[in-house]
């Protein structure tokens, strides 16, 4: 009997808020003619906007490592979508720095990594769930790094930078 494969945490394993959302998601996939579809879609917002575990320095390091292995080849090291494979003629993925993706819930990224989207294949077999979440945490850091404003810094850091100006 296999052990260790029970996926009893919908948030960790699906990016959804709870089991009811997973059921709604499945209902939404049954087709437009299904009576379940209208009910499921009317209240369907399964994407979680919180991580299922604390984002620590170790999680961020793991996310960066996994991102550089699996994602940077298309999305590049800063997430603009100009990776090496794109430079060789493959379809360019969207930049993580668009307004739409900066506002997307983390569950959206989990869904895309797990099931693929557009030209992107699914990575469900290559990337375990905890690593998917680590990658997403790193993507959020990339988004912050490329869209930061001076006002985002703590007051003492702003002061230190202003004093360092020539």
Steps between C-alpha positions, in 0.01 A plus 500: 500500500662832393563751775568871490277581201188627677432848369273620777596870479315659205690825546843336473411258220260706286547868579131509594357643821327183616343176384178675395699715259665192355154348449386822329807493278426142398135595443606785277696260284204272424386719213273788415191277463524358850265649761797485737690744283274801561494439875872441522596801291268738686709473816823369354816667626716207600833675485669549831690820565696366795782253527428168676813539716719788619733644239843483663849568368537126433178497298620800298839337432329179391262700283785685331687175438193325353401810299846516343477131409145480365379852420788727401554322169176663376423775752867612545667573833289809578167380359464720191438205267821532297665171592749310287241276342294804397809652339519185288148546363262344750182674611570784744323461836344804664715715724436453872515878526172575323227650714284192441758254635610725787138496618440129431454287813775255582255217429499610134873435473456165676232405249718596203806315628289193574284486185682721250351787302525595133839385369624419851485129583397372840772437755296287741726198467828692506433747783355382834229719660725653766751602232222654290413722796867586551526602133191716537650672805809574293286630210333739746848618607592555133182700451579713805861550392407632157211719618629640827471866593714691748192537723487120536818509710499548876566861606853429625599335169358793302701738718818295453456504120432872492812568706709284266403708193796696358 
